[in-house]
Amino acid sequence: MSLVYIVAGEASGDILGARLIAALRAREPSLEFAGLGGEHMATQGFRSQFDIRELALMGLVEVLPAIRRLSRRMDELTADIAARRPKLLVTIDSPSFTLRLAARVKPMGIPVVHYVAPQLWAWRPGRVKKIAQRVDRILALLPFEAPIFEAADIPVTFVGHPILESEAAHGDALRFPHRARSLIVMPGSRRGEVSRLLPVFQETVRRMPADVLPVIGLAGTVEDMLRAHDWGRPAVTVRAPMEKADAFAAARAGLIKSGTSSLEAAVAGLPHVIGYKLNPITSLIIRKIVNVKYASLVNLLAEEEIVPELLLADCTPERLTAALLPLIEDGEAAERQREGFRRVLAKLRPERGLPSEAAAEAVLGML
């Protein structure tokens, strides 16, 4: 039987990995899987080499104290791959870790597929030469990414964005048990980003009208932090995917950290505002190297600011509140966002089938 080694570096990659395994098994039941994953991949019978949460770090400064531990884990995965000799290595997102692993594995003669194209269009485009030496194919989520890598002779398959398979698109407001006006609050899935955003998001919630109910989206890696947090008023937590989807469908608006969560809200048709903060040193570095107009993929794909972005120094309770109140109180402002979401999501569909199915077909083609 063929062994496919999959390495996912964080929570979002864990979801992609689980869907990929399911789609591959549906086409080739004899495949076996090993590597690194989280709770979602575990539901597919996947046994991870170690806890994926060890890699859930964000920011240059935050990574430095963990360098030795990350290096040991890299050695562990490299040795395991050398011993098992899989037919293929699939690395999922987290390029700072997974592409370093790919560089070690490539000389073994094992083909490497990287799932989720590194965002060269956002920063450090010069990385493309190194990537070309480390991977045999890239599975891209965004339609404009293929030409960037093809210019460096890296084969690319546009598989569509996995957010289209999210439960968020199938929520039912009538299943959500709370009838008050609600605000979805999603401060992230990494402990560093959550610790920075919690005070700002908490004060923003305090400034909302008295009848607004905060609904906190939990993520496995930071669930304990969010459950213990005091929001200054009664709050509801949601964790299971369909529970979140129903909450999205019932909510008036969302206060969401920059990242995939914004696309998730767009799929659900949830008007929202994006906030994000970084460690001050990381923030200074990022300002110098990032070369895109927007942080949100919704806005990048729309080529205009559909969703308000309040980042770094602009991420304050005052500004977040001013951006949220029109969405909570004004149906027209919310509908303008929803119309933009419809245009954006149409660009994220693969030629046929679901994104996980397109990714599985590409992986089987490599096998």
C-alpha positions as CSV (number, residue, x, y, z in Angstrom):
1,M,0.0,0.0,0.0
2,S,1.2,3.6,-0.7
3,L,2.1,5.8,2.2
4,V,1.3,9.5,1.9
5,Y,3.1,11.6,4.6
6,I,1.1,14.7,5.5
7,V,2.4,17.6,7.6
8,A,0.0,20.3,8.7
9,G,1.5,23.1,10.8
10,E,-1.6,24.7,12.5
11,A,-5.3,24.5,13.0
12,S,-6.4,25.6,9.5
13,G,-4.0,23.2,7.9
14,D,-5.4,20.4,10.1
15,I,-8.9,21.0,8.6
16,L,-7.4,20.9,5.1
17,G,-5.5,17.7,5.9
18,A,-8.7,16.0,7.2
19,R,-10.7,16.9,4.1
20,L,-7.8,15.8,1.8
21,I,-7.5,12.4,3.6
22,A,-11.2,11.8,3.2
23,A,-11.2,12.8,-0.5
24,L,-8.1,10.6,-1.2
25,R,-9.6,7.6,0.7
26,A,-12.8,7.9,-1.4
27,R,-10.8,7.5,-4.5
28,E,-8.0,5.1,-3.3
29,P,-9.0,3.2,-0.2
30,S,-5.6,1.4,0.0
31,L,-3.7,4.6,0.8
32,E,-2.1,4.9,4.2
33,F,-1.2,8.2,6.0
34,A,1.3,9.3,8.6
35,G,2.8,12.6,9.7
36,L,1.7,15.6,11.7
37,G,-1.9,16.8,12.2
38,G,-4.5,17.8,14.8
39,E,-7.9,16.9,16.0
40,H,-9.6,17.1,12.6
41,M,-7.1,14.7,11.0
42,A,-7.5,12.5,14.0
43,T,-11.2,11.9,13.1
44,Q,-9.9,10.3,9.9
45,G,-7.8,7.8,12.0
46,F,-4.6,9.8,11.5
47,R,-2.0,9.5,14.3
48,S,0.2,12.5,14.7
49,Q,3.9,12.4,15.5
50,F,3.4,15.1,18.2
51,D,0.9,17.7,19.3
52,I,0.3,20.2,16.5
53,R,-0.1,23.0,19.0
54,E,3.6,23.1,19.5
55,L,3.8,24.8,16.1
56,A,1.0,27.3,16.7
57,L,3.2,30.3,16.9
58,M,2.7,33.7,15.1
59,G,5.3,36.5,14.8
60,L,9.0,36.6,14.4
61,V,9.7,37.5,18.1
62,E,7.3,34.8,19.4
63,V,9.1,32.1,17.4
64,L,12.6,32.9,18.7
65,P,12.3,31.3,22.2
66,A,11.0,28.1,20.6
67,I,13.7,27.7,18.0
68,R,15.4,24.8,19.7
69,R,12.2,22.9,20.3
70,L,11.1,23.4,16.7
71,S,14.5,22.2,15.5
72,R,14.1,19.0,17.5
73,R,10.7,18.4,16.1
74,M,12.0,19.0,12.6
75,D,14.7,16.4,13.2
76,E,12.1,14.0,14.5
77,L,9.9,14.4,11.4
78,T,12.9,14.1,9.0
79,A,14.0,10.9,10.7
80,D,10.5,9.4,10.5
81,I,10.2,10.2,6.8
82,A,13.6,8.7,6.1
83,A,12.6,5.5,7.9
84,R,9.1,5.2,6.4
85,R,10.0,6.2,2.8
86,P,6.6,7.5,1.9
87,K,5.5,7.7,-1.8
88,L,4.8,11.4,-1.4
89,L,5.1,14.2,1.1
90,V,2.3,16.7,1.3
91,T,3.1,19.8,3.3
92,I,0.2,22.1,4.3
93,D,0.6,25.8,4.8
94,S,2.9,27.0,7.6
95,P,5.7,27.6,5.1
96,S,8.3,28.7,7.6
97,F,8.3,25.2,9.0
98,T,6.9,22.9,6.3
99,L,9.1,24.2,3.5
100,R,12.2,23.8,5.6
101,L,11.1,20.2,6.1
102,A,10.6,19.9,2.4
103,A,14.2,21.0,1.8
104,R,15.4,18.1,3.9
105,V,13.2,15.6,2.3
106,K,13.7,16.5,-1.4
107,P,17.2,15.0,-1.6
108,M,15.7,11.6,-0.5
109,G,14.0,11.4,-3.8
110,I,10.5,11.7,-2.3
111,P,8.2,14.1,-4.3
112,V,6.8,17.0,-2.4
113,V,3.5,18.7,-2.9
114,H,2.9,21.9,-1.0
115,Y,-0.8,22.7,-0.3
116,V,-1.6,26.4,0.1
117,A,0.7,28.6,-2.0
118,P,3.1,30.8,0.1
119,Q,1.9,34.4,-0.2
120,L,4.7,35.7,-2.4
121,W,2.3,38.3,-3.7
122,A,2.2,39.8,-0.2
123,W,5.8,39.7,0.9
124,R,9.3,38.4,0.0
125,P,8.7,37.5,-3.6
126,G,12.3,36.5,-3.9
127,R,11.5,33.3,-2.0
128,V,10.2,31.7,-5.2
129,K,13.7,30.5,-6.2
130,K,14.1,28.6,-2.9
131,I,10.6,27.2,-3.2
132,A,11.4,25.9,-6.7
133,Q,14.2,23.8,-5.2
134,R,12.0,22.3,-2.5
135,V,8.7,21.3,-4.0
136,D,7.4,19.5,-7.1
137,R,3.9,21.0,-7.2
138,I,1.9,23.7,-5.5
139,L,-1.8,23.4,-4.8
140,A,-3.0,27.0,-4.9
141,L,-6.2,28.3,-3.3
142,L,-6.4,31.6,-5.1
143,P,-6.8,32.1,-8.9
144,F,-4.1,34.8,-9.2
145,E,-1.3,32.7,-7.6
146,A,-0.6,30.2,-10.5
147,P,1.3,32.7,-12.8
148,I,3.7,33.7,-10.0
149,F,5.0,30.1,-9.5
150,E,4.7,29.0,-13.1
151,A,7.1,31.8,-14.0
152,A,9.6,30.0,-11.8
153,D,8.9,26.6,-13.5
154,I,6.9,25.3,-10.5
155,P,3.9,23.3,-11.5
156,V,0.7,24.7,-10.0
157,T,-2.8,23.4,-9.7
158,F,-5.6,25.9,-8.7
159,V,-7.8,23.7,-6.5
160,G,-10.2,26.4,-5.2
161,H,-10.5,27.7,-1.7
162,P,-11.5,25.2,1.1
163,I,-13.6,27.9,2.7
164,L,-16.3,26.8,0.2
165,E,-16.6,23.5,2.0
166,S,-17.0,25.2,5.4
167,E,-20.0,24.5,7.5
168,A,-20.4,28.2,7.7
169,A,-22.3,28.2,4.4
170,H,-25.0,26.0,5.9
171,G,-25.9,27.7,9.2
172,D,-29.6,28.0,10.3
173,A,-30.4,31.0,12.4
174,L,-33.5,29.2,13.8
175,R,-31.3,26.6,15.4
176,F,-29.3,29.2,17.4
177,P,-31.0,29.2,20.8
178,H,-30.5,32.9,21.6
179,R,-32.8,35.5,20.1
180,A,-30.9,38.7,21.2
181,R,-29.0,40.7,18.7
182,S,-25.6,39.0,18.6
183,L,-22.0,39.9,17.7
184,I,-19.7,37.1,16.7
185,V,-16.2,37.6,18.3
186,M,-13.3,35.6,16.8
187,P,-9.9,36.7,18.3
188,G,-7.9,33.9,16.6
189,S,-6.4,30.4,17.2
190,R,-2.8,31.2,18.4
191,R,-2.1,32.2,22.0
192,G,0.1,35.1,21.1
193,E,-2.4,36.8,18.8
194,V,-5.3,36.1,21.2
195,S,-3.5,37.6,24.1
196,R,-2.9,40.8,22.1
197,L,-6.4,41.1,20.8
198,L,-8.4,40.1,23.8
199,P,-8.1,43.5,25.7
200,V,-9.0,45.4,22.5
201,F,-11.9,43.2,21.6
202,Q,-13.2,43.1,25.2
203,E,-13.3,46.9,25.4
204,T,-15.1,47.0,22.0
205,V,-17.7,44.6,23.3
206,R,-18.2,46.8,26.3
207,R,-19.0,49.7,24.0
208,M,-21.8,47.8,22.1
209,P,-25.5,48.6,22.9
210,A,-26.7,46.9,26.0
211,D,-28.9,44.4,24.1
212,V,-26.0,43.0,22.0
213,L,-24.9,39.5,23.0
214,P,-21.3,38.6,22.4
215,V,-20.9,35.1,20.9
216,I,-17.3,33.9,21.2
217,G,-15.9,31.5,18.6
218,L,-13.6,29.0,20.3
219,A,-10.5,27.3,18.7
220,G,-8.9,24.2,20.2
221,T,-5.5,25.8,20.8
222,V,-6.8,28.7,22.8
223,E,-10.1,27.4,24.1
224,D,-9.1,27.6,27.7
225,M,-8.1,31.3,27.4
226,L,-11.4,32.3,25.8
227,R,-13.6,30.3,28.1
228,A,-12.0,32.0,31.1
229,H,-12.2,35.5,29.7
230,D,-14.5,38.1,31.2
231,W,-16.3,40.1,28.5
232,G,-18.0,42.5,30.9
233,R,-21.4,41.2,30.1
234,P,-23.0,37.7,29.7
235,A,-21.5,35.9,26.7
236,V,-22.1,32.7,24.8
237,T,-19.3,30.4,23.4
238,V,-19.6,28.2,20.3
239,R,-17.1,25.6,19.3
240,A,-18.5,22.8,17.0
241,P,-18.5,23.8,13.3
242,M,-22.3,23.6,12.9
243,E,-22.8,25.4,16.2
244,K,-20.6,28.2,14.9
245,A,-22.4,28.2,11.5
246,D,-25.8,28.6,13.2
247,A,-24.4,31.5,15.3
248,F,-23.0,33.1,12.1
249,A,-26.4,32.9,10.5
250,A,-28.2,34.5,13.4
251,A,-25.7,37.3,14.2
252,R,-25.9,40.9,13.2
253,A,-22.2,41.4,12.7
254,G,-18.7,40.0,13.5
255,L,-15.6,41.3,15.1
256,I,-12.9,39.1,13.6
257,K,-9.1,38.8,13.5
258,S,-7.4,39.1,10.1
259,G,-7.1,35.7,8.4
260,T,-9.2,32.9,7.1
261,S,-11.9,33.7,9.6
262,S,-12.9,36.7,7.5
263,L,-13.5,34.4,4.5
264,E,-15.5,32.1,6.7
265,A,-17.7,35.0,7.7
266,A,-18.0,36.0,4.0
267,V,-19.2,32.4,3.1
268,A,-21.8,32.7,5.9
269,G,-22.9,36.1,4.7
270,L,-21.9,37.7,8.0
271,P,-21.0,41.4,7.8
272,H,-17.9,42.0,9.8
273,V,-15.0,44.2,10.8
274,I,-11.4,43.0,10.9
275,G,-8.9,43.8,13.6
276,Y,-5.4,42.7,14.2
277,K,-2.3,43.5,16.3
278,L,1.2,42.2,16.2
279,N,4.2,42.3,18.6
280,P,5.6,45.8,18.2
281,I,9.0,44.6,16.8
282,T,7.2,42.2,14.4
283,S,4.9,45.0,13.4
284,L,7.8,47.3,12.5
285,I,9.4,44.5,10.3
286,I,6.1,43.6,8.6
287,R,5.4,47.3,7.7
288,K,8.7,47.3,5.7
289,I,8.2,44.0,3.8
290,V,4.5,43.6,3.1
291,N,3.5,45.0,-0.3
292,V,-0.2,44.5,-0.6
293,K,-2.9,47.1,-0.2
294,Y,-5.2,45.0,1.9
295,A,-4.8,42.3,4.7
296,S,-8.1,40.7,4.0
297,L,-8.5,38.2,1.2
298,V,-12.1,39.4,0.8
299,N,-10.8,42.9,0.0
300,L,-7.8,41.6,-2.1
301,L,-10.1,39.6,-4.3
302,A,-12.6,42.4,-4.6
303,E,-9.9,44.9,-5.2
304,E,-11.6,47.3,-2.9
305,E,-12.3,47.6,0.8
306,I,-15.6,45.7,1.3
307,V,-14.7,44.8,4.9
308,P,-13.2,47.6,7.2
309,E,-9.6,46.7,8.2
310,L,-8.3,48.1,11.5
311,L,-4.8,46.8,11.9
312,L,-1.8,47.5,14.2
313,A,-2.1,51.0,15.6
314,D,-5.6,51.5,14.1
315,C,-6.9,48.4,16.0
316,T,-8.4,50.3,18.9
317,P,-11.8,49.9,20.7
318,E,-12.9,53.4,19.4
319,R,-12.3,52.6,15.8
320,L,-13.6,49.1,15.9
321,T,-16.8,50.3,17.6
322,A,-17.3,53.0,15.0
323,A,-17.0,50.5,12.2
324,L,-19.3,47.9,13.9
325,L,-22.2,50.0,14.9
326,P,-23.4,50.7,11.3
327,L,-23.5,47.0,10.6
328,I,-25.5,46.2,13.7
329,E,-27.9,49.1,13.3
330,D,-28.1,49.6,9.5
331,G,-29.4,46.9,7.2
332,E,-28.1,48.8,4.1
333,A,-24.5,48.8,5.3
334,A,-24.7,45.1,6.0
335,E,-26.2,44.3,2.6
336,R,-23.5,46.2,0.8
337,Q,-21.0,43.8,2.4
338,R,-23.0,40.7,1.5
339,E,-23.2,41.8,-2.2
340,G,-19.4,42.1,-2.2
341,F,-19.1,38.6,-0.6
342,R,-21.1,37.1,-3.5
343,R,-18.7,38.6,-6.1
344,V,-15.6,37.4,-4.2
345,L,-16.7,33.8,-3.6
346,A,-17.5,33.3,-7.3
347,K,-13.7,33.6,-7.9
348,L,-12.7,30.9,-5.5
349,R,-14.4,27.9,-7.1
350,P,-12.4,25.2,-8.9
351,E,-13.4,24.2,-12.4
352,R,-15.3,21.2,-11.1
353,G,-16.2,19.6,-7.8
354,L,-15.1,20.7,-4.3
355,P,-11.7,22.1,-3.4
356,S,-10.7,19.0,-1.4
357,E,-11.7,16.8,-4.4
358,A,-9.6,18.9,-6.8
359,A,-6.6,18.7,-4.3
360,A,-7.1,14.9,-4.0
361,E,-7.0,14.5,-7.8
362,A,-3.8,16.5,-8.0
363,V,-2.1,14.4,-5.2
364,L,-3.2,11.2,-7.0
365,G,-1.7,12.5,-10.2
366,M,1.6,12.9,-8.4
367,L,1.4,9.4,-7.0
